[in-house]
């Protein structure tokens, strides 16, 4: 046993995230932690890592256990170089290096302690570790020069590679990995999956990336403030979850019927209790029975993947839809632009001083889907940022060095960016939504803002005053979706839209996009999403 969590409970403000959580982690497991956005997955990782001490319950670990937790964002260490960021997680590296440097500079005398440190440094190959880290980063496409620059200079995908390298050199027994494949390309994702599967160490990974979930040995779902364990990978989870949910739906339906019958008895007894002492006794008994059943009738969260639902009997499906968990509600409104040439790219070379790519040709007509494919650094995001800049009349950082991009004059773009613009981060959610509407010249009143927040599973009273920077990754993603559909766009540009979204929200987004009658230009490394969206493939 590496770690045991007993009766964990955590509250954030007035919101209870979870209670009475029990969890045991043993050696060699590859565990995925899933659950709805904002329900406490990242918080639970922080508790398990020892970073968060503000909780009830107890964490017991094996003596000497070394735990490392990845970061989704690098807001507080953006000025640190990638190399130093990784080195700070190498056990005793800077502490022992200073002692060795001080000895060589004549600042301290020779001692048994110095000899032990020298042996430790040698045995762990620390004298060459900087070169080893730089070599590993180079394998991920991060040059020596980039490795010495601040993390702020790196893309989202490159920061994920830095986190992966930090895990590799941390010598941890338990790796807690938060959304590792967000912003990674296919090469990076496949490398992460291969690395995770080959590790002798234990991994707990928070992810809704279905490509990763296919390769874990256990899935633990945080739902209804407790943990539910499913042995096996994503395919086994889908099957077990469908069976478990249908059983829960039937049990809940039966409870509601019992409650309904109990309520009828109470109402009848209320009318009859004045007639005799026996009726009074009978009424009191029925009332206690009703209150007990009412207390026990708590609605669980119900969600079954769409493919499994389609295979169910119609009567069962109707019962499921009656009680299923509330999901985000995306309203798609767009005119049919079939036949309209929204974007035309001819012999395009795009770049800065040098071209990032050249010779690119494609067209995107209304009601078409175009999938932009390529490794990180191939110019996918550069292309979509340039198209968005040209459409809005703003100056673009990249320059057209050859060829041209033609955009229809009536195009209205809804964009989903990899990372939220800095200008929103310090704003309250409700203010950020208001500004997003103003930027598209669409009027909106406060009651409509509250309605939209509820539609996307925000609690208007509590979440509306939260700063965008303090929202969870999933909540930020839902804000991006709100922004994207403002102003009835006829062209959607999506840059990694499934990053951070939970499984039900991904499914809802996919369904909404399938109904969308405009054009879609998208970048993703989610193979499930690509299969669902289909369309033309443009490879850089």
VEXKE-554212 format. One line per 10 residues: number of its first residue (from 1); their letters; for each residue y, z, x of C-alpha. Coordinates in steps of 0.05 Angstrom, whole numbers. Last residue first. Layout:
// VEXKE-554212
NUM> a> Y/Z/X | ...
// end
This chain:
// VEXKE-554212
540> xxxxxxxxxx> 415/-842/13 | 366/-857/-43 | 389/-883/-111 | 335/-871/-164 | 343/-899/-234 | 326/-855/-294 | 278/-796/-304 | 309/-734/-336 | 244/-695/-348 | 209/-717/-283
530> xxxxxxxxxx> 272/-702/-244 | 278/-633/-275 | 205/-616/-256 | 217/-641/-185 | 276/-594/-176 | 312/-620/-114 | 372/-642/-154 | 431/-689/-154 | 452/-722/-220 | 493/-779/-249
520> xxxxxxxxxx> 488/-777/-325 | 516/-829/-373 | 534/-814/-445 | 490/-803/-506 | 468/-732/-489 | 404/-714/-528 | 361/-712/-464 | 416/-671/-431 | 412/-618/-486 | 336/-613/-479
510> xxxxxxxxxx> 341/-605/-403 | 395/-552/-411 | 353/-513/-461 | 292/-516/-414 | 334/-492/-355 | 361/-435/-399 | 290/-413/-419 | 268/-414/-345 | 327/-376/-316 | 387/-412/-286
500> xxxxxxxxxx> 406/-396/-214 | 402/-469/-189 | 381/-514/-246 | 445/-556/-243 | 438/-579/-170 | 500/-624/-170 | 508/-653/-240 | 559/-707/-257 | 563/-718/-332 | 596/-780/-361
490> xxxxxxxxxx> 619/-788/-433 | 654/-721/-434 | 671/-687/-500 | 731/-647/-475 | 695/-587/-447 | 620/-597/-435 | 620/-582/-360 | 663/-520/-363 | 615/-483/-408 | 557/-504/-364
480> xxxxxxxxxx> 593/-477/-302 | 603/-410/-337 | 528/-410/-350 | 516/-420/-276 | 562/-362/-259 | 520/-319/-307 | 456/-340/-271 | 484/-323/-202 | 506/-255/-228 | 579/-243/-245
470> xxxxxxxxxx> 624/-204/-197 | 661/-265/-169 | 676/-289/-240 | 714/-224/-253 | 689/-185/-313 | 737/-177/-371 | 699/-224/-417 | 633/-193/-398 | 641/-128/-435 | 673/-146/-503
460> xxxxxxxxxx> 651/-219/-503 | 577/-204/-487 | 555/-268/-453 | 495/-305/-479 | 524/-376/-474 | 539/-379/-549 | 569/-309/-544 | 618/-333/-492 | 635/-394/-535 | 650/-350/-595
450> xxxxxxxxxx> 694/-305/-554 | 733/-365/-528 | 740/-391/-599 | 770/-325/-622 | 819/-327/-565 | 847/-396/-582 | 832/-463/-549 | 872/-527/-538 | 842/-582/-495 | 884/-612/-439
440> xxxxxxxxxx> 824/-614/-392 | 858/-565/-345 | 877/-522/-405 | 804/-516/-425 | 784/-493/-355 | 843/-444/-355 | 818/-411/-419 | 747/-406/-392 | 774/-374/-328 | 816/-326/-368
430> xxxxxxxxxx> 756/-304/-410 | 714/-295/-346 | 767/-254/-311 | 796/-289/-251 | 786/-273/-177 | 730/-325/-169 | 764/-381/-209 | 809/-410/-154 | 751/-409/-105 | 716/-467/-142
420> xxxxxxxxxx> 646/-450/-165 | 590/-474/-119 | 540/-530/-130 | 586/-565/-180 | 571/-583/-252 | 620/-636/-275 | 641/-664/-342 | 675/-731/-332 | 714/-771/-383 | 712/-846/-368
410> xxxxxxxxxx> 762/-888/-406 | 788/-926/-345 | 718/-944/-322 | 707/-927/-249 | 700/-978/-194 | 678/-954/-125 | 690/-1002/-66 | 663/-1033/-2 | 680/-1008/67 | 711/-945/98
400> xxxxxxxxxx> 722/-910/32 | 750/-843/55 | 724/-772/47 | 773/-716/34 | 794/-745/-34 | 865/-749/-62 | 867/-734/-136 | 872/-786/-191 | 821/-751/-236 | 770/-807/-234
390> xxxxxxxxxx> 781/-817/-159 | 769/-743/-145 | 706/-741/-187 | 678/-803/-152 | 695/-774/-84 | 663/-707/-101 | 600/-744/-125 | 594/-784/-60 | 608/-726/-13 | 556/-684/-51
380> xxxxxxxxxx> 503/-736/-38 | 525/-751/34 | 460/-750/74 | 477/-680/99 | 421/-646/60 | 366/-697/51 | 370/-752/-1 | 365/-771/-74 | 419/-790/-125 | 385/-794/-193
370> xxxxxxxxxx> 419/-842/-241 | 411/-833/-316 | 436/-886/-365 | 468/-875/-435 | 532/-911/-413 | 521/-953/-351 | 515/-929/-280 | 516/-984/-226 | 487/-983/-156 | 500/-1006/-85
360> xxxxxxxxxx> 506/-966/-20 | 513/-1005/46 | 538/-945/85 | 526/-871/94 | 564/-813/126 | 612/-864/156 | 651/-842/217 | 721/-812/220 | 710/-786/149 | 657/-819/107
350> xxxxxxxxxx> 638/-871/55 | 610/-941/66 | 600/-974/-1 | 570/-1044/-9 | 586/-1042/-84 | 589/-980/-129 | 601/-991/-204 | 612/-931/-250 | 620/-926/-325 | 596/-996/-343
340> xxxxxxxxxx> 596/-992/-419 | 532/-1019/-451 | 514/-954/-486 | 575/-909/-491 | 551/-870/-552 | 605/-819/-566 | 594/-749/-541 | 582/-680/-570 | 527/-637/-542 | 527/-565/-565
330> xxxxxxxxxx> 490/-521/-516 | 463/-456/-545 | 439/-406/-493 | 376/-373/-516 | 359/-319/-566 | 288/-296/-560 | 238/-322/-611 | 228/-287/-679 | 230/-343/-731 | 213/-396/-680
320> xxxxxxxxxx> 147/-360/-665 | 128/-355/-739 | 143/-429/-750 | 102/-447/-688 | 42/-407/-713 | 44/-444/-779 | 51/-511/-743 | -10/-498/-698 | 7/-497/-624 | 6/-553/-573
310> xxxxxxxxxx> 81/-567/-579 | 95/-493/-565 | 57/-497/-499 | 99/-556/-475 | 163/-520/-498 | 152/-458/-456 | 141/-395/-496 | 194/-341/-504 | 194/-277/-545 | 234/-215/-527
300> xxxxxxxxxx> 206/-154/-562 | 233/-129/-629 | 226/-54/-637 | 188/-27/-697 | 165/42/-673 | 228/78/-697 | 223/43/-765 | 149/62/-771 | 166/136/-758 | 226/135/-806
290> xxxxxxxxxx> 182/104/-861 | 126/156/-852 | 177/212/-855 | 207/182/-919 | 138/173/-950 | 120/246/-937 | 187/271/-966 | 176/227/-1027 | 105/254/-1039 | 130/326/-1035
280> xxxxxxxxxx> 187/311/-1084 | 138/275/-1130 | 94/337/-1130 | 154/382/-1145 | 169/342/-1207 | 214/291/-1240 | 271/293/-1189 | 229/256/-1137 | 218/194/-1180 | 277/149/-1163
270> xxxxxxxxxx> 276/166/-1089 | 200/158/-1089 | 207/85/-1110 | 258/71/-1055 | 214/107/-1004 | 152/68/-1026 | 190/2/-1020 | 214/21/-950 | 142/35/-929 | 121/-34/-954
260> xxxxxxxxxx> 177/-68/-914 | 162/-27/-852 | 88/-47/-856 | 109/-120/-864 | 156/-114/-804 | 100/-83/-763 | 53/-141/-780 | 106/-191/-758 | 115/-153/-693 | 40/-153/-680
250> xxxxxxxxxx> 35/-227/-696 | 94/-244/-649 | 64/-199/-595 | -3/-236/-599 | 33/-303/-595 | 73/-277/-536 | 11/-255/-497 | -25/-322/-508 | 37/-363/-488 | 51/-317/-428
240> xxxxxxxxxx> -21/-322/-403 | -19/-399/-404 | 50/-406/-373 | 35/-352/-321 | -30/-386/-300 | 8/-451/-288 | 63/-414/-251 | 17/-378/-203 | -36/-324/-210 | -39/-253/-237
230> xxxxxxxxxx> 14/-239/-290 | 50/-172/-289 | 100/-147/-341 | 157/-103/-317 | 204/-64/-363 | 275/-67/-390 | 256/-116/-446 | 233/-166/-394 | 228/-165/-318 | 170/-213/-305
220> xxxxxxxxxx> 122/-204/-247 | 87/-266/-223 | 28/-261/-174 | -5/-305/-122 | 54/-351/-110 | 50/-427/-97 | 66/-459/-165 | 126/-412/-172 | 159/-448/-113 | 159/-517/-148
210> xxxxxxxxxx> 179/-482/-213 | 243/-456/-181 | 258/-396/-225 | 263/-351/-164 | 266/-278/-141 | 216/-275/-83 | 174/-215/-63 | 138/-233/2 | 85/-194/40 | 72/-211/113
200> xxxxxxxxxx> 16/-255/139 | 61/-315/126 | 27/-383/117 | 44/-390/42 | 117/-371/54 | 125/-421/111 | 93/-478/72 | 138/-463/12 | 200/-457/56 | 183/-523/91
190> xxxxxxxxxx> 174/-558/25 | 241/-532/1 | 276/-552/65 | 249/-623/65 | 263/-631/-9 | 335/-609/-1 | 358/-536/-5 | 418/-518/-49 | 379/-461/-84 | 312/-456/-50
180> xxxxxxxxxx> 314/-382/-30 | 334/-351/-97 | 331/-279/-70 | 278/-264/-18 | 252/-194/-6 | 209/-197/57 | 163/-138/70 | 133/-125/139 | 197/-147/174 | 199/-177/245
170> xxxxxxxxxx> 270/-202/229 | 262/-267/267 | 231/-309/212 | 272/-277/157 | 337/-293/194 | 313/-365/201 | 303/-370/126 | 372/-340/114 | 402/-392/161 | 365/-447/123
160> xxxxxxxxxx> 395/-421/58 | 464/-423/91 | 451/-496/109 | 437/-511/35 | 502/-479/12 | 541/-518/65 | 563/-487/131 | 635/-476/154 | 640/-408/120 | 582/-384/163
150> xxxxxxxxxx> 631/-384/222 | 615/-433/279 | 565/-417/334 | 505/-446/296 | 547/-508/281 | 555/-523/355 | 480/-513/368 | 466/-562/312 | 439/-544/243 | 388/-596/219
140> xxxxxxxxxx> 334/-546/200 | 296/-560/264 | 362/-546/300 | 363/-477/268 | 295/-463/298 | 317/-486/367 | 380/-444/362 | 338/-383/343 | 290/-395/402 | 348/-404/450
130> xxxxxxxxxx> 379/-338/427 | 310/-305/433 | 299/-322/507 | 311/-253/537 | 285/-223/472 | 213/-245/484 | 186/-185/446 | 145/-160/506 | 204/-171/553 | 256/-134/511
120> xxxxxxxxxx> 206/-77/498 | 190/-73/572 | 264/-70/590 | 275/-16/537 | 218/26/564 | 245/18/636 | 315/39/613 | 286/101/580 | 248/119/643 | 315/117/680
110> xxxxxxxxxx> 358/73/726 | 432/93/724 | 487/70/677 | 552/30/687 | 526/-11/745 | 539/-77/710 | 464/-92/709 | 453/-24/677 | 507/-36/624 | 478/-105/608
100> xxxxxxxxxx> 409/-73/598 | 438/-18/554 | 479/-68/514 | 418/-112/503 | 380/-52/476 | 429/-38/419 | 443/-113/406 | 369/-129/398 | 344/-64/366 | 305/-101/312
90> xxxxxxxxxx> 329/-173/302 | 373/-170/239 | 439/-173/277 | 412/-233/315 | 410/-275/251 | 484/-263/234 | 501/-272/308 | 471/-342/308 | 501/-362/241 | 570/-342/265
80> xxxxxxxxxx> 607/-287/228 | 670/-307/190 | 633/-313/123 | 607/-242/129 | 633/-210/64 | 627/-269/17 | 559/-291/43 | 522/-307/-22 | 450/-306/-44 | 432/-255/10
70> xxxxxxxxxx> 363/-242/38 | 331/-173/40 | 290/-147/99 | 242/-88/97 | 210/-53/157 | 157/-1/139 | 153/54/191 | 112/100/146 | 88/63/84 | 139/67/28
60> xxxxxxxxxx> 153/111/-32 | 211/95/-80 | 227/146/-134 | 264/146/-200 | 336/144/-221 | 385/95/-189 | 447/94/-144 | 414/84/-76 | 423/8/-71 | 410/-22/-2
50> xxxxxxxxxx> 342/11/5 | 305/-55/2 | 269/-37/-63 | 336/-18/-96 | 369/-83/-72 | 310/-123/-99 | 317/-88/-167 | 391/-106/-169 | 373/-179/-156 | 325/-177/-215
40> xxxxxxxxxx> 372/-137/-261 | 375/-170/-330 | 434/-215/-314 | 396/-280/-320 | 330/-274/-357 | 268/-256/-317 | 227/-274/-256 | 200/-236/-195 | 151/-279/-155 | 100/-243/-112
30> xxxxxxxxxx> 64/-269/-50 | 18/-212/-32 | -6/-201/39 | -2/-126/40 | 6/-87/-25 | 65/-77/-71 | 62/-26/-128 | 110/-25/-186 | 130/23/-241 | 194/15/-282
20> xxxxxxxxxx> 210/73/-329 | 278/42/-346 | 315/-24/-338 | 383/-56/-340 | 418/-4/-383 | 489/-31/-395 | 547/18/-401 | 569/8/-329 | 508/-19/-293 | 449/28/-309
10> xxxxxxxxxx> 384/32/-269 | 318/67/-281 | 257/69/-236 | 198/109/-261 | 157/102/-197 | 164/47/-144 | 108/42/-92 | 114/4/-27 | 68/-21/28 | 0/0/0
// end
